[in-house]
Amino acid sequence: MKRYIYYFAALLLLPVVSSCENDTDGPTVTEITASVLSSLPPEVFDLAASQEGDDNALLFTLRWTPTEFHMKGEETPRGVAPIEYSIQIDVTGNQFADAGTLAATNADTVDVFRKDLNDFLLSQLKLEAGETCELEVRLSVKFGEGNHAFNQLYSQNTVTLQAIPSDGEGVPFVYLIGDMTGRDNTDTSFPMFRDDSNVSNLIYTYTGRIAAGSWFKFMPESSTGTWNLYYDAGDGKIAHGDIDGGAFYVEDEGYYTLTLDLQAMTCRIEPYDMSQATAWKTINFTGAFCGWGEADNEPDMIPKAYDPHIWTLEADLSTIEYGVKFRADHSWDNRWCPRYPTAVPFGVCDFNPEDDPNISLDETGTGTYFIVFNDLTGHYIISKK
């Protein structure tokens, strides 16, 4: 992997050819040679999941020449760092008016995987599943950092790509990853929650404890084990890619609500008011599989050591008759009922509502489930293994 380690004065961040003739002002940029993208395979990529079980197979590697800067009085062009390449895609003929960013990187190649591209086409470009689409790809280049970052330089050329999105993916998981996971990119113990399991709803939330001085990013399920993450792109925006830096930061210990919108590509971090929070002794997962907690024989969920308001459980459900729900301290006076009874794997419950619905598992059936519950917000995940 070729990386550049040249760091220049602010004049290098100017996107124009300088006409300055005063050599005492330092090196002068006389020309910028933009990157050139290599052509892509001519095949039509069917993005339906493979029957062989490779859920996120590598489709192709996108390659380009590095952006180079020509300096006055120097024969050899230079690279510049920090530099970030963003892969932008739009429907052919749309002139990138509605382009989205598939990935970003500090390198001069990026691997494109099946599920990542499929999720991008359905969520960001809003394309129809099952229809062949012709796409145009270009690079957007940002160099410099902070107030000196510049992001309006594009590749010299564009390349075309044909693909058929698939809607058979289900609702993708997204995980919080950072200091709370020991920066382990295989750790999926901090999943983000959702209000429902509608595939068109791309808003994820996490309300919970964040330790002082914590750095973190967000890991899509398809990127587990890689550093191809959602990162802080500045001004409340997020981007997706494998880049150095870009982590979100929380300075003060406390409880926060993190809201990730994968359609608008934004992130909000807001303090959460804990003044009304209850410290429950136990949270119970109950249903016909345990006789609805008769004689208090329902399983107790396990609170996370990092945050006692997040509870987890693995349970074998031999029957799913009438559904399931949550309650605290083995009491029906402390019960949580779903807003949307068929919302699985993601949903949210209300505490002691007037009606008394259960979470239906009719669509997923009996088997072993992994359950996560947030007693602050009522959000849950009930996922069949």
Secondary structure as GFF3:
##gff-version 3
##sequence-region A 1 385
A	DSSP	three_ten_helix	10	13	.	.	.	ID=ss1
A	DSSP	three_ten_helix	23	25	.	.	.	ID=ss2
A	DSSP	beta_strand	29	33	.	.	.	ID=ss3
A	DSSP	beta_strand	44	46	.	.	.	ID=ss4
A	DSSP	beta_strand	58	63	.	.	.	ID=ss5
A	DSSP	beta_strand	68	71	.	.	.	ID=ss6
A	DSSP	beta_strand	83	91	.	.	.	ID=ss7
A	DSSP	beta_strand	100	105	.	.	.	ID=ss8
A	DSSP	beta_strand	109	113	.	.	.	ID=ss9
A	DSSP	alpha_helix	114	123	.	.	.	ID=ss10
A	DSSP	beta_strand	133	143	.	.	.	ID=ss11
A	DSSP	three_ten_helix	146	148	.	.	.	ID=ss12
A	DSSP	beta_strand	150	154	.	.	.	ID=ss13
A	DSSP	beta_strand	159	164	.	.	.	ID=ss14
A	DSSP	beta_strand	174	178	.	.	.	ID=ss15
A	DSSP	three_ten_helix	179	181	.	.	.	ID=ss16
A	DSSP	beta_strand	203	210	.	.	.	ID=ss17
A	DSSP	beta_strand	214	220	.	.	.	ID=ss18
A	DSSP	three_ten_helix	221	223	.	.	.	ID=ss19
A	DSSP	beta_strand	229	234	.	.	.	ID=ss20
A	DSSP	beta_strand	237	241	.	.	.	ID=ss21
A	DSSP	beta_strand	248	250	.	.	.	ID=ss22
A	DSSP	beta_strand	254	261	.	.	.	ID=ss23
A	DSSP	beta_strand	266	271	.	.	.	ID=ss24
A	DSSP	beta_strand	283	287	.	.	.	ID=ss25
A	DSSP	three_ten_helix	288	296	.	.	.	ID=ss26
A	DSSP	beta_strand	302	303	.	.	.	ID=ss27
A	DSSP	beta_strand	310	317	.	.	.	ID=ss28
A	DSSP	beta_strand	324	328	.	.	.	ID=ss29
A	DSSP	beta_strand	331	338	.	.	.	ID=ss30
A	DSSP	beta_strand	346	351	.	.	.	ID=ss31
A	DSSP	beta_strand	367	374	.	.	.	ID=ss32
A	DSSP	beta_strand	379	384	.	.	.	ID=ss33
###
